[in-house]
Amino acid sequence: MTTERGSHRDSEHMSAESSTASLVGQHGEPVRVAHAGLLRELQRPSQVFSNLTPNWYASIMGTGIVAVTAVSLPWQPRGLHTGALVVWTLAAFLLVALTAAVGIRWVRDQDAARRDLRNPVMAQFYGAPPMALLTVGAGTILLGRDVLGLRVAVDLDWVLWFGGTVTGLAAAAVVPYFMFTRHVIRADSAFGGWLMPVVPPMVSASTGALLVPYAPVGQARLALLMSSYAMFGLSLLASIVVITLIWYRLAVYKTGDAAMVPTLWIVLGPLGQSIAAANLLGGVAHEALPTPYSTALQAFGVVYGVPVWGFALLWGAIAGAITIRTAREHLPFSLTWWSFTFAVGTCVLGTSELALHTGSDLFRVAAVLFYFGLVAAWITVALRTARGSLRGTLLLAAPAPPQP
């Protein structure tokens, strides 16, 4: 995810800039943007579209997961469902608005997509748009049905699922291909963002489980279930390889640039999402498979999920300690902070599924506690992103994202 300009440079801008920025009009006269300081860091309005790189979709992922996880939470206090519906609506609006803005960027700068793909760091975040589509799609069938109706919600989710799955599989193949053939990769280059292009198929597996009951009975339903399990395996094995490389890089080359430290939390993404996928798919396996296969797949969700949940706790503790240590020195705000949201949200979802399938109070309590942490992180990051966007700071052309 792109980072803001260095902290010292930012502080100089904050102190030097007035609350109102000047732009040059058509005849050379200064034009004031807004009395409240709206976009005051930008020199011209067109810069709003110039730097909308793929990592911006992480904000939709992080927003959508807050809504989706609320539905499956073991504790359902009054108002939670309504609040989740509001958050899903916000995520859906952001998806439409950001996609339109990115489209404008690509029309104005037709080389933008290729330039991002050629960047060894930015290219990893081409996995973010598919996951944004899939997350909003899951919210559509879980929450949007309240306002759209079940039939419309299901149809819309099919569209978003196919779109997210196709682009996610493309990212899982194309980005590694560029890494293997085009990008200059150093021994210390591995970072959490390397997981971004390989995790979307796991999200497709999870959200595909929601659509299994609505698929036509017979071969179509069986194909959806089997393809979801295939994507589960694709993403799981690729994630294990990448997580191993990240562990090695941390052991040998340490944590690296402070702005990249939040991406360590992305490791929780494939862990939590795989737990959720295994249990969600196991829960609907009987819709397409006879016993004993459906029973075995349902049991697999727990047999697989509990050990992986333990490793997720270990990684969460390590990532938390490194983040606190870095924050005490200096942790500049950037879009990488959205790593604190979606990845944690997948752990909430996975823990809720384990609570459902085991009946364990341990998982019920853990899911609720994790959800509180997710909401706190989302509020913090969302407010800072909104402030940086309104000021224009996050929309400035940042230096090339640092190698870890």
C-alpha positions in Angstrom: 0.0 0.0 0.0 1.3 3.4 -0.8 2.8 5.5 2.0 2.5 9.2 2.8 5.5 11.5 2.4 8.1 11.3 5.2 6.9 12.5 8.6 9.3 15.5 8.7 8.2 16.6 5.3 4.5 16.2 6.3 5.0 18.2 9.5 6.6 21.0 7.5 3.7 21.0 5.1 1.2 21.1 8.0 2.8 24.0 9.6 3.6 25.9 6.4 0.3 25.4 4.6 -2.6 27.7 5.5 -6.1 26.3 5.9 -6.9 27.3 2.4 -4.9 26.2 -0.7 -4.5 28.2 -3.9 -4.9 26.8 -7.4 -4.3 28.5 -10.7 -7.5 29.2 -12.7 -8.0 29.3 -16.4 -6.7 32.9 -16.7 -3.9 32.6 -14.2 -5.7 34.0 -11.2 -5.5 32.1 -7.9 -8.5 30.0 -7.1 -9.3 29.0 -3.5 -10.4 25.4 -3.1 -12.3 25.5 0.1 -12.5 27.6 3.2 -12.3 24.5 5.4 -9.1 23.4 3.8 -10.6 20.8 1.5 -7.9 19.2 -0.7 -5.5 22.0 0.4 -2.4 19.9 -0.3 -3.3 19.5 -4.0 -2.1 21.9 -6.6 -5.0 21.1 -9.0 -8.3 19.2 -8.7 -7.2 16.6 -11.3 -4.7 15.2 -8.7 -7.7 13.5 -7.0 -7.6 10.9 -9.8 -3.9 10.8 -10.5 -2.7 8.6 -7.7 -5.6 6.2 -7.0 -3.5 3.0 -7.1 -4.9 -0.5 -6.3 -4.1 -0.3 -2.6 -7.0 2.1 -2.1 -9.3 -0.9 -2.4 -8.0 -2.0 0.9 -10.3 0.6 2.5 -13.3 -1.1 1.0 -12.1 -4.5 2.2 -11.6 -3.2 5.7 -14.9 -1.5 5.8 -16.9 -4.4 4.3 -15.4 -7.0 6.6 -16.7 -5.0 9.6 -20.2 -5.5 8.3 -19.8 -9.1 7.2 -18.3 -10.4 10.5 -21.1 -8.7 12.5 -23.7 -11.1 10.9 -21.9 -14.3 12.1 -20.9 -13.0 15.5 -22.0 -15.3 18.3 -23.2 -12.2 20.3 -26.0 -10.3 18.6 -26.9 -7.2 20.7 -29.7 -4.9 19.6 -28.7 -2.5 16.9 -25.7 -4.6 15.6 -27.5 -5.8 12.5 -28.7 -2.3 11.6 -25.2 -0.9 12.2 -23.7 -3.6 10.0 -26.2 -2.7 7.3 -25.1 0.9 7.4 -21.4 0.0 7.2 -22.1 -2.4 4.2 -23.9 0.4 2.5 -20.9 2.6 3.0 -18.6 -0.1 1.6 -20.8 -0.5 -1.5 -20.9 3.2 -2.1 -17.1 3.4 -1.8 -16.7 0.5 -4.2 -18.8 2.2 -6.9 -17.1 5.6 -6.3 -13.6 4.3 -6.2 -14.0 2.1 -9.3 -15.4 5.1 -11.2 -12.5 7.3 -10.1 -9.9 4.6 -11.0 -11.7 4.3 -14.4 -11.2 8.0 -14.9 -7.5 7.6 -14.0 -7.0 4.9 -16.5 -8.8 6.8 -19.3 -6.6 9.9 -18.6 -3.4 7.8 -18.1 -3.6 4.6 -20.2 -0.3 3.4 -18.9 -1.2 3.7 -15.3 -2.3 0.1 -14.8 0.9 -1.3 -16.5 3.0 1.1 -14.5 1.5 -0.2 -11.2 2.0 -3.7 -12.4 5.6 -3.2 -13.2 6.3 -1.8 -9.6 7.4 -4.8 -7.5 5.6 -3.5 -4.4 2.5 -1.9 -5.9 1.8 -4.8 -8.1 1.1 -7.0 -5.1 -2.0 -4.9 -4.3 -3.8 -5.9 -7.5 -5.2 -8.5 -5.2 -7.2 -5.8 -3.3 -9.8 -5.0 -6.0 -11.0 -8.6 -6.3 -11.3 -8.9 -2.5 -13.2 -5.7 -2.3 -15.7 -7.0 -4.8 -16.1 -10.3 -3.0 -16.4 -8.7 0.4 -19.2 -6.3 -0.7 -20.8 -9.2 -2.5 -20.9 -11.3 0.7 -22.4 -8.3 2.5 -25.0 -8.0 -0.3 -26.4 -11.5 0.3 -26.1 -11.3 4.1 -27.3 -7.7 4.7 -28.3 -6.1 1.4 -31.2 -8.6 1.1 -32.9 -6.5 3.8 -33.3 -3.6 1.4 -32.9 -5.1 -2.0 -34.9 -8.3 -1.5 -33.5 -11.8 -1.6 -33.7 -12.3 -5.4 -31.9 -9.1 -6.3 -29.3 -9.6 -3.6 -28.5 -13.1 -4.8 -28.2 -12.0 -8.4 -26.0 -9.1 -7.5 -23.8 -11.3 -5.4 -23.4 -13.7 -8.3 -22.1 -10.8 -10.4 -19.7 -9.6 -7.8 -18.6 -13.1 -7.0 -17.8 -13.9 -10.6 -16.1 -10.6 -11.1 -14.0 -10.9 -7.9 -13.2 -14.6 -8.7 -12.0 -14.0 -12.2 -9.9 -11.0 -11.4 -8.6 -12.7 -8.2 -7.5 -15.7 -10.1 -5.8 -13.4 -12.7 -4.0 -11.6 -9.9 -2.9 -14.9 -8.4 -1.3 -15.9 -11.7 -0.2 -12.6 -13.3 1.5 -11.0 -10.3 3.7 -14.0 -9.4 4.5 -14.3 -13.1 5.8 -10.7 -13.2 7.7 -11.4 -9.9 9.4 -14.4 -11.5 10.2 -12.7 -14.9 10.2 -8.9 -14.7 10.5 -7.5 -11.1 13.8 -7.0 -9.5 13.5 -8.9 -6.2 16.2 -8.8 -3.5 16.8 -11.3 -0.8 15.2 -9.0 1.8 12.2 -8.0 -0.4 9.5 -10.4 1.1 6.8 -8.6 3.0 3.2 -9.1 4.0 1.9 -7.6 0.7 3.2 -10.6 -1.2 0.1 -12.4 0.2 -2.3 -9.9 -1.4 -2.4 -11.5 -4.9 -2.8 -15.1 -3.6 -5.5 -14.6 -1.0 -8.4 -13.6 -3.3 -9.1 -17.2 -4.3 -9.5 -18.0 -0.6 -12.0 -15.2 -0.2 -13.8 -16.6 -3.3 -14.0 -20.0 -1.6 -15.5 -18.5 1.5 -18.0 -16.3 -0.3 -18.7 -19.1 -2.8 -20.1 -21.2 0.1 -22.8 -18.5 0.6 -24.0 -19.1 -3.0 -24.0 -22.9 -2.9 -27.6 -23.2 -1.7 -28.7 -20.8 -4.5 -26.9 -22.6 -7.3 -29.0 -25.0 -9.5 -29.2 -28.4 -8.1 -27.0 -31.0 -9.7 -23.7 -30.6 -11.5 -23.8 -26.8 -11.3 -24.0 -26.8 -7.5 -21.3 -29.6 -7.3 -19.0 -27.6 -9.6 -19.3 -24.5 -7.4 -18.5 -26.5 -4.3 -15.6 -28.3 -5.9 -14.1 -25.2 -7.5 -14.4 -23.4 -4.1 -12.4 -26.2 -2.5 -9.8 -26.0 -5.3 -9.4 -22.3 -4.7 -9.1 -23.0 -1.0 -6.1 -25.3 -1.8 -4.6 -23.0 -4.4 -4.5 -20.1 -1.9 -3.5 -22.1 1.1 -0.4 -23.7 -0.5 0.7 -20.4 -2.0 0.2 -18.6 1.3 2.3 -21.2 3.2 5.2 -20.5 0.8 4.9 -16.8 1.2 4.5 -16.8 5.0 7.7 -19.0 5.1 9.6 -16.4 3.1 8.3 -13.5 5.3 9.4 -15.4 8.5 12.8 -15.9 6.9 13.1 -12.3 5.9 12.2 -11.1 9.4 14.7 -13.5 11.0 17.6 -12.5 8.8 16.9 -8.9 7.8 14.6 -7.7 10.7 11.5 -5.5 10.4 12.8 -3.0 7.9 11.0 0.3 7.0 8.5 1.4 9.6 5.8 2.2 7.0 5.8 -1.5 6.0 5.4 -2.9 9.5 1.5 -2.9 9.4 1.7 -5.2 6.4 2.8 -8.0 8.8 -0.8 -8.2 9.9 -1.8 -9.3 6.4 -0.4 -12.8 7.3 -3.5 -13.2 9.5 -5.6 -12.8 6.3 -5.0 -16.3 4.8 -5.0 -17.9 8.2 -8.4 -16.5 9.3 -10.0 -16.7 5.9 -8.9 -20.3 5.5 -10.5 -21.2 8.8 -13.7 -19.5 7.7 -13.6 -21.1 4.2 -13.1 -24.6 5.6 -16.1 -24.3 7.9 -18.4 -22.4 5.6 -17.8 -25.0 2.8 -18.1 -27.9 5.2 -21.4 -26.5 6.4 -22.9 -26.5 2.9 -21.2 -29.7 1.6 -24.4 -31.7 2.2 -26.1 -29.5 -0.4 -24.0 -31.1 -3.2 -22.3 -34.2 -1.8 -23.7 -37.4 -0.2 -22.4 -38.9 3.0 -19.7 -39.8 4.1 -18.0 -37.0 2.0 -20.2 -34.2 3.3 -19.8 -35.3 6.9 -16.0 -35.6 6.4 -15.8 -32.1 4.9 -17.8 -30.7 7.8 -15.4 -32.3 10.3 -12.4 -31.1 8.3 -13.4 -27.5 9.0 -12.9 -28.0 12.8 -9.9 -30.4 12.4 -8.1 -27.9 10.2 -9.4 -24.7 11.8 -8.4 -25.2 15.5 -4.7 -25.7 14.9 -4.5 -22.9 12.3 -6.3 -20.7 14.8 -3.5 -21.4 17.3 -0.9 -20.3 14.8 -2.9 -17.1 14.1 -2.8 -16.3 17.8 1.0 -16.7 17.7 1.4 -14.5 14.7 -1.0 -11.9 16.1 1.1 -11.7 19.2 4.4 -11.3 17.2 2.9 -8.7 14.8 1.4 -6.8 17.8 4.7 -6.7 19.6 6.6 -5.5 16.5 3.9 -2.9 15.8 4.0 -1.5 19.4 7.8 -1.4 19.3 7.8 0.5 16.0 5.0 2.9 17.2 7.1 3.8 20.2 9.9 4.9 17.8 7.8 6.2 14.9 4.9 4.7 12.8 3.8 7.1 10.1 0.2 6.9 9.0 -0.3 5.5 5.5 -2.7 3.3 3.6 -0.8 0.3 5.0 -2.7 0.8 8.2 -5.7 -0.8 6.5 -3.8 -4.1 7.1 -5.0 -3.8 10.7 -8.6 -4.3 9.6 -9.4 -6.9 6.9 -6.9 -9.4 8.2 -8.2 -9.2 11.7 -11.7 -9.4 10.3 -11.0 -12.7 8.7 -9.9 -14.0 12.2 -13.2 -12.8 13.6 -15.1 -14.6 10.9 -13.0 -17.8 11.3 -13.4 -17.8 15.1 -17.2 -17.3 14.8 -17.4 -20.3 12.5 -15.4 -22.4 15.0 -17.8 -21.3 17.7 -20.7 -22.3 15.6 -19.4 -25.7 14.7 -17.9 -26.6 18.1 -20.2 -24.9 20.5 -17.2 -23.8 22.5 -17.5 -20.7 24.7 -13.8 -20.1 24.2 -14.4 -19.3 20.6 -17.5 -17.3 21.3 -15.7 -15.0 23.7 -12.7 -14.8 21.5 -14.8 -13.8 18.5 -16.5 -11.0 20.4 -13.2 -9.7 21.7 -11.6 -9.8 18.3 -14.6 -7.9 16.9 -14.2 -5.1 19.4 -10.5 -4.8 18.3 -11.6 -4.8 14.7 -14.1 -2.0 15.1 -11.6 0.0 17.1 -9.0 -0.4 14.4 -11.5 0.4 11.7 -12.7 3.6 13.3 -9.1 4.8 13.9 -7.9 4.0 10.3 -11.1 5.2 8.6 -11.0 8.6 10.4 -7.3 9.1 9.5 -7.9 8.1 5.9 -10.9 10.4 5.6 -8.8 13.3 7.1 -5.9 12.6 4.8 -8.2 12.3 1.8 -10.0 15.5 2.5 -6.8 17.4 3.0 -5.4 15.8 -0.2 -2.3 14.4 1.7 -3.1 10.8 0.7 -3.8 11.8 -2.9 -0.4 13.3 -3.5 2.1 11.5 -5.7 4.1 9.6 -3.2 7.6 8.4 -3.8 8.0 4.8 -5.0 6.9 2.5 -2.2 10.0 1.4 -0.3 11.3 -2.1 -0.6 11.0 -3.8 2.8 
